[in-house]
Amino acid sequence: MPVAVRAEFGLLLRNGYSVYAVDQSAKAIEAVQRVASQLAPNWSAERARVEPIECMSFENESFDFIISNAVLHFAENEEHFRQMLEELWRVLKPGGILFMRLASSIGIEDAVQPLGNERYLLPDGSTRFLVKERMMVGMTEKLQGVFLEPIKTVNVAGQRCMSTWVIKKNA
């Protein structure tokens, strides 16, 4: 199966941003390396790493802005979700912004089937870890983060819901 590189990656590279990528999939990182080497003449292969998000090799407070797009809903359970989120927070600089887009139960509570460990069978047939609004609010408070905007949720044809959660790390 071909691996696609998200459009925002190329957009950021073309506009001169220093971009890094992490994925557990070697194929996904290979695709990132190909695109990056074409778009950014000074690209360093070290910027794209095959590693789990819950255990990244970056130094503490490395990044001003982190985009986690359709990643966190692959958590195995709530503890794994917390590990992933706390690791993203660890590598975020004070004053930095964490932009997350992930599957949630908001708006489809009655249409999903619980499988245990906060994992659900969705109407589209996929299995995901689903966050609830209270979990996002509680985790933001625990991290001592600040909401930059309200949580927003898009219902995708009644098959799944994707929430956008944007928080800032206090300086």
Backbone as CSV, one residue per row, in Angstrom:
resi,resn,N_x,N_y,N_z,CA_x,CA_y,CA_z,C_x,C_y,C_z
1,MET,0.847,-1.180,0.000,0.000,0.000,0.000,0.891,1.242,0.000
2,PRO,0.652,2.205,-0.889,1.466,3.418,-0.913,1.254,4.252,0.344
3,VAL,2.296,4.923,0.748,2.231,5.779,1.925,2.184,7.225,1.456
4,ALA,1.216,7.974,1.941,1.080,9.383,1.567,1.720,10.260,2.634
5,VAL,2.344,11.325,2.194,2.887,12.322,3.108,1.874,13.451,3.163
6,ARG,1.502,13.851,4.354,0.482,14.878,4.522,0.898,16.184,3.866
7,ALA,-0.070,16.876,3.315,0.163,18.117,2.579,0.841,19.178,3.438
8,GLU,0.498,19.246,4.725,1.088,20.288,5.571,2.601,20.136,5.688
9,PHE,3.111,18.917,5.563,4.547,18.674,5.634,5.254,19.410,4.492
10,GLY,4.782,19.180,3.284,5.380,19.838,2.123,5.210,21.344,2.159
11,LEU,4.057,21.803,2.583,3.791,23.234,2.679,4.782,23.906,3.628
12,LEU,4.995,23.312,4.774,5.932,23.874,5.746,7.360,23.857,5.211
13,LEU,7.756,22.765,4.582,9.098,22.686,4.000,9.305,23.741,2.912
14,ARG,8.341,23.861,2.006,8.456,24.829,0.905,8.543,26.257,1.414
15,ASN,8.028,26.510,2.606,8.051,27.859,3.167,9.198,28.082,4.146
16,GLY,10.166,27.177,4.140,11.396,27.393,4.884,11.392,27.020,6.351
17,TYR,10.357,26.339,6.812,10.327,25.936,8.211,11.240,24.741,8.445
18,SER,11.791,24.659,9.623,12.595,23.508,10.035,11.617,22.442,10.526
19,VAL,11.415,21.404,9.721,10.384,20.406,9.970,11.017,19.073,10.347
20,TYR,10.395,18.410,11.305,10.812,17.076,11.734,9.610,16.148,11.631
21,ALA,9.868,14.847,11.527,8.780,13.877,11.430,9.117,12.633,12.238
22,VAL,8.091,12.052,12.845,8.231,10.816,13.608,7.095,9.896,13.198
23,ASP,7.423,8.630,12.977,6.404,7.625,12.687,6.987,6.263,13.029
24,GLN,6.132,5.363,13.478,6.568,3.988,13.752,6.848,3.222,12.467
25,SER,6.283,3.679,11.367,6.381,2.987,10.096,7.624,3.420,9.310
26,ALA,8.486,2.471,9.007,9.666,2.767,8.195,9.243,3.232,6.798
27,LYS,8.162,2.649,6.257,7.684,3.059,4.928,7.230,4.519,4.937
28,ALA,6.559,4.926,5.994,6.104,6.313,6.088,7.304,7.261,6.158
29,ILE,8.310,6.905,6.920,9.501,7.751,7.039,10.277,7.774,5.723
30,GLU,10.325,6.656,5.023,10.965,6.646,3.695,10.252,7.618,2.751
31,ALA,8.932,7.646,2.787,8.163,8.575,1.950,8.468,10.018,2.332
32,VAL,8.554,10.287,3.627,8.899,11.625,4.105,10.285,12.009,3.588
33,GLN,11.229,11.101,3.678,12.603,11.388,3.231,12.619,11.734,1.740
34,ARG,11.872,10.995,0.933,11.827,11.272,-0.517,11.274,12.665,-0.799
35,VAL,10.131,12.976,-0.195,9.505,14.281,-0.417,10.415,15.401,0.087
36,ALA,10.952,15.239,1.271,11.779,16.283,1.876,13.043,16.548,1.069
37,SER,13.669,15.505,0.573,14.911,15.706,-0.189,14.636,16.460,-1.496
38,GLN,13.413,16.350,-2.027,13.044,17.077,-3.247,12.678,18.538,-2.950
39,LEU,12.059,18.781,-1.806,11.547,20.119,-1.502,12.510,21.007,-0.718
40,ALA,13.414,20.401,0.020,14.304,21.178,0.897,15.753,20.779,0.639
41,PRO,16.505,21.625,-0.046,17.883,21.264,-0.397,18.780,20.992,0.811
42,ASN,18.477,21.577,1.946,19.306,21.376,3.144,18.738,20.314,4.078
43,TRP,17.855,19.467,3.579,17.214,18.449,4.392,18.249,17.508,4.992
44,SER,18.106,17.224,6.273,18.944,16.243,6.964,18.090,15.020,7.268
45,ALA,18.582,13.844,6.900,17.830,12.604,7.112,17.513,12.371,8.590
46,GLU,18.270,12.955,9.498,18.018,12.803,10.939,16.716,13.451,11.385
47,ARG,16.156,14.297,10.538,14.914,14.991,10.906,13.694,14.088,10.844
48,ALA,13.787,12.971,10.167,12.667,12.030,10.081,13.107,10.732,10.745
49,ARG,12.392,10.326,11.760,12.823,9.206,12.598,11.750,8.138,12.729
50,VAL,12.197,6.897,12.653,11.305,5.763,12.901,11.361,5.494,14.397
51,GLU,10.310,5.871,15.097,10.230,5.649,16.542,8.803,5.901,17.002
52,PRO,8.433,5.298,18.115,7.069,5.506,18.628,6.934,6.900,19.240
53,ILE,5.770,7.476,19.093,5.524,8.822,19.602,5.645,8.885,21.130
54,GLU,5.382,7.775,21.794,5.449,7.793,23.260,6.871,7.681,23.797
55,CYS,7.852,7.586,22.904,9.246,7.451,23.335,10.157,8.066,22.270
56,MET,10.055,9.373,22.094,10.837,10.051,21.059,12.244,10.376,21.555
57,SER,13.183,10.427,20.621,14.588,10.651,20.965,14.978,12.129,20.964
58,PHE,14.029,13.026,20.827,14.332,14.452,20.839,14.583,14.930,22.266
59,GLU,15.384,15.985,22.373,15.656,16.596,23.672,14.385,17.244,24.219
60,ASN,14.339,17.447,25.517,13.252,18.196,26.140,13.157,19.572,25.489
61,GLU,11.943,20.070,25.354,11.682,21.436,24.892,12.382,21.745,23.566
62,SER,12.210,20.867,22.588,12.855,21.015,21.281,12.059,21.825,20.269
63,PHE,10.731,21.877,20.394,9.904,22.404,19.313,8.971,23.524,19.751
64,ASP,8.796,24.491,18.856,7.879,25.611,19.082,6.443,25.248,18.745
65,PHE,6.269,24.338,17.790,4.938,23.987,17.305,4.945,22.513,16.935
66,ILE,3.956,21.788,17.404,3.841,20.363,17.090,2.464,20.109,16.499
67,ILE,2.441,19.384,15.382,1.195,18.952,14.769,1.095,17.441,14.948
68,SER,0.052,17.017,15.619,-0.247,15.588,15.763,-1.564,15.354,15.041
69,ASN,-1.466,14.924,13.801,-2.636,14.807,12.941,-3.000,13.337,12.742
70,ALA,-4.104,12.922,13.349,-4.611,11.553,13.208,-3.602,10.523,13.698
71,VAL,-3.056,10.772,14.892,-2.074,9.871,15.503,-2.572,9.325,16.842
72,LEU,-3.031,10.201,17.702,-3.336,9.818,19.084,-4.466,8.803,19.205
73,HIS,-5.343,8.715,18.217,-6.435,7.744,18.316,-5.979,6.312,18.035
74,PHE,-4.678,6.117,17.808,-4.148,4.763,17.686,-3.621,4.235,19.026
75,ALA,-3.858,4.993,20.095,-3.464,4.538,21.431,-4.151,3.206,21.747
76,GLU,-3.443,2.363,22.472,-3.968,1.043,22.842,-4.952,1.119,24.002
77,ASN,-4.774,2.128,24.868,-5.612,2.305,26.045,-5.346,3.703,26.605
78,GLU,-6.004,4.043,27.707,-5.852,5.393,28.254,-4.428,5.664,28.733
79,GLU,-3.759,4.699,29.317,-2.372,4.888,29.763,-1.462,5.173,28.573
80,HIS,-1.622,4.425,27.508,-0.822,4.643,26.298,-1.100,6.032,25.725
81,PHE,-2.365,6.440,25.709,-2.731,7.781,25.248,-2.016,8.846,26.078
82,ARG,-2.041,8.679,27.392,-1.382,9.646,28.282,0.121,9.692,28.030
83,GLN,0.737,8.532,27.804,2.172,8.494,27.502,2.476,9.265,26.221
84,MET,1.663,9.058,25.204,1.865,9.748,23.930,1.729,11.260,24.112
85,LEU,0.668,11.678,24.789,0.420,13.101,24.998,1.527,13.731,25.848
86,GLU,1.915,13.069,26.926,2.964,13.616,27.797,4.306,13.707,27.082
87,GLU,4.567,12.798,26.159,5.812,12.858,25.390,5.781,14.038,24.418
88,LEU,4.652,14.275,23.788,4.528,15.461,22.933,4.756,16.727,23.755
89,TRP,4.197,16.747,24.946,4.331,17.901,25.837,5.785,18.076,26.283
90,ARG,6.485,16.987,26.511,7.890,17.036,26.942,8.773,17.727,25.907
91,VAL,8.535,17.443,24.637,9.400,18.002,23.591,8.940,19.383,23.121
92,LEU,7.827,19.881,23.648,7.312,21.203,23.306,7.972,22.257,24.195
93,LYS,8.444,23.331,23.586,9.063,24.427,24.344,8.011,25.193,25.136
94,PRO,8.403,25.819,26.244,7.482,26.720,26.939,7.035,27.817,25.964
95,GLY,5.748,28.103,25.962,5.184,29.056,25.018,4.814,28.414,23.688
96,GLY,5.154,27.120,23.524,4.875,26.414,22.280,3.426,25.981,22.167
97,ILE,3.044,25.604,20.954,1.660,25.219,20.660,1.610,23.771,20.210
98,LEU,0.651,23.040,20.764,0.403,21.647,20.394,-0.960,21.584,19.716
99,PHE,-0.935,21.262,18.410,-2.145,21.153,17.601,-2.419,19.678,17.390
100,MET,-3.575,19.204,17.861,-3.918,17.786,17.748,-5.257,17.630,17.043
101,ARG,-5.296,16.693,16.133,-6.534,16.288,15.467,-6.645,14.791,15.687
102,LEU,-7.755,14.364,16.293,-7.886,12.961,16.670,-9.342,12.556,16.725
103,ALA,-9.577,11.265,16.642,-10.935,10.741,16.716,-11.481,10.916,18.129
104,SER,-12.763,11.250,18.199,-13.411,11.406,19.496,-14.804,10.789,19.438
105,SER,-15.400,10.672,20.610,-16.770,10.159,20.685,-17.792,11.287,20.597
106,ILE,-17.325,12.524,20.569,-18.214,13.684,20.581,-19.116,13.653,19.346
107,GLY,-20.401,13.544,19.567,-21.363,13.561,18.474,-21.761,12.196,17.937
108,ILE,-21.050,11.142,18.316,-21.422,9.797,17.841,-21.477,8.807,19.013
109,GLU,-21.716,9.319,20.199,-21.717,8.487,21.401,-22.602,7.251,21.271
110,ASP,-23.753,7.396,20.653,-24.696,6.278,20.536,-24.431,5.377,19.341
111,ALA,-23.493,5.764,18.496,-23.231,5.002,17.272,-21.974,4.144,17.349
112,VAL,-21.228,4.253,18.458,-19.988,3.477,18.596,-20.191,2.326,19.562
113,GLN,-19.442,1.255,19.352,-19.539,0.076,20.210,-18.278,-0.042,21.062
114,PRO,-18.410,-0.008,22.391,-17.228,-0.114,23.250,-16.579,-1.495,23.149
115,LEU,-15.258,-1.485,23.063,-14.486,-2.731,23.016,-13.630,-2.899,24.268
116,GLY,-13.634,-1.889,25.127,-12.806,-1.894,26.334,-11.583,-1.022,26.148
117,ASN,-11.026,-0.536,27.256,-9.825,0.301,27.244,-9.987,1.576,26.421
118,GLU,-11.195,2.148,26.407,-11.509,3.364,25.650,-11.351,3.180,24.141
119,ARG,-11.334,1.932,23.691,-11.316,1.640,22.249,-12.731,1.288,21.823
120,TYR,-13.072,1.710,20.617,-14.432,1.555,20.123,-14.425,1.100,18.672
121,LEU,-15.481,0.387,18.309,-15.747,0.064,16.916,-16.611,1.197,16.384
122,LEU,-16.152,1.863,15.331,-16.862,2.987,14.752,-17.788,2.520,13.631
123,PRO,-18.779,3.331,13.283,-19.684,2.953,12.195,-18.964,2.690,10.865
124,ASP,-17.788,3.296,10.663,-17.044,3.069,9.417,-16.284,1.741,9.424
125,GLY,-16.399,0.979,10.537,-15.752,-0.325,10.638,-14.364,-0.291,11.251
126,SER,-13.821,0.891,11.499,-12.490,0.995,12.096,-12.575,0.903,13.618
127,THR,-11.462,0.589,14.224,-11.344,0.535,15.675,-10.388,1.648,16.098
128,ARG,-10.818,2.479,17.033,-10.012,3.624,17.471,-10.145,3.823,18.976
129,PHE,-9.112,4.428,19.543,-9.184,4.984,20.892,-9.912,6.306,20.725
130,LEU,-11.000,6.503,21.453,-11.774,7.731,21.324,-11.673,8.563,22.593
131,VAL,-11.344,9.829,22.424,-11.337,10.736,23.563,-12.726,11.331,23.728
132,LYS,-12.971,11.735,24.946,-14.192,12.466,25.277,-13.768,13.888,25.625
133,GLU,-14.696,14.808,25.530,-14.358,16.203,25.825,-13.782,16.357,27.229
134,ARG,-14.372,15.668,28.207,-13.874,15.818,29.587,-12.430,15.320,29.726
135,MET,-12.045,14.329,28.921,-10.669,13.839,28.959,-9.707,14.910,28.417
136,MET,-10.100,15.571,27.324,-9.243,16.626,26.762,-9.121,17.796,27.735
137,VAL,-10.218,18.166,28.350,-10.190,19.264,29.326,-9.334,18.864,30.525
138,GLY,-9.537,17.660,31.037,-8.768,17.193,32.195,-7.278,17.089,31.911
139,MET,-6.913,16.595,30.743,-5.492,16.481,30.394,-4.863,17.859,30.190
140,THR,-5.615,18.784,29.636,-5.098,20.150,29.468,-4.806,20.753,30.832
141,GLU,-5.720,20.551,31.784,-5.508,21.054,33.149,-4.316,20.377,33.798
142,LYS,-4.206,19.053,33.650,-3.086,18.317,34.251,-1.743,18.804,33.718
143,LEU,-1.687,19.097,32.430,-0.456,19.578,31.817,-0.208,21.059,32.101
144,GLN,-1.199,21.720,32.699,-1.172,23.157,32.954,-1.068,23.933,31.648
145,GLY,-1.767,23.411,30.654,-1.819,24.068,29.360,-2.967,25.057,29.302
146,VAL,-3.004,25.797,28.211,-4.032,26.806,27.996,-4.683,26.528,26.641
147,PHE,-6.009,26.473,26.621,-6.718,26.310,25.355,-6.513,27.569,24.510
148,LEU,-6.088,27.402,23.268,-5.988,28.544,22.361,-7.295,28.777,21.629
149,GLU,-8.115,27.764,21.571,-9.442,27.871,20.985,-10.284,26.747,21.549
150,PRO,-11.599,26.852,21.447,-12.442,25.765,21.946,-12.198,24.474,21.156
151,ILE,-12.472,23.356,21.785,-12.405,22.072,21.091,-13.458,22.095,19.987
152,LYS,-13.049,21.685,18.808,-13.975,21.652,17.666,-14.055,20.234,17.146
153,THR,-15.256,19.802,16.768,-15.457,18.442,16.285,-16.224,18.456,14.975
154,VAL,-15.738,17.642,14.045,-16.387,17.487,12.748,-16.924,16.064,12.668
155,ASN,-18.208,15.952,12.344,-18.832,14.655,12.136,-18.660,14.308,10.664
156,VAL,-17.970,13.193,10.392,-17.673,12.779,9.025,-18.742,11.779,8.576
157,ALA,-19.810,12.312,8.007,-20.907,11.516,7.438,-21.471,10.477,8.400
158,GLY,-21.472,10.782,9.700,-22.007,9.858,10.686,-21.161,8.610,10.892
159,GLN,-19.983,8.562,10.274,-19.122,7.377,10.345,-18.040,7.483,11.416
160,ARG,-17.598,8.704,11.690,-16.597,8.966,12.726,-16.609,10.463,13.012
161,CYS,-16.041,10.852,14.140,-15.913,12.266,14.478,-14.451,12.571,14.762
162,MET,-13.990,13.683,14.217,-12.613,14.121,14.410,-12.634,15.447,15.156
163,SER,-11.903,15.478,16.273,-11.842,16.700,17.089,-10.493,17.376,16.918
164,THR,-10.523,18.701,16.995,-9.308,19.509,16.963,-9.126,20.107,18.337
165,TRP,-7.933,19.901,18.893,-7.603,20.287,20.267,-6.292,21.052,20.187
166,VAL,-6.305,22.342,20.507,-5.124,23.181,20.386,-4.828,23.820,21.732
167,ILE,-3.632,23.507,22.260,-3.253,24.048,23.577,-1.850,24.622,23.527
168,LYS,-1.619,25.547,24.431,-0.332,26.218,24.544,0.316,25.856,25.863
169,LYS,1.629,25.653,25.816,2.397,25.357,27.027,2.808,26.676,27.657
170,ASN,2.463,26.858,28.917,2.826,28.094,29.600,4.326,28.305,29.605
171,ALA,4.710,29.574,29.430,6.142,29.921,29.413,6.720,29.950,30.808
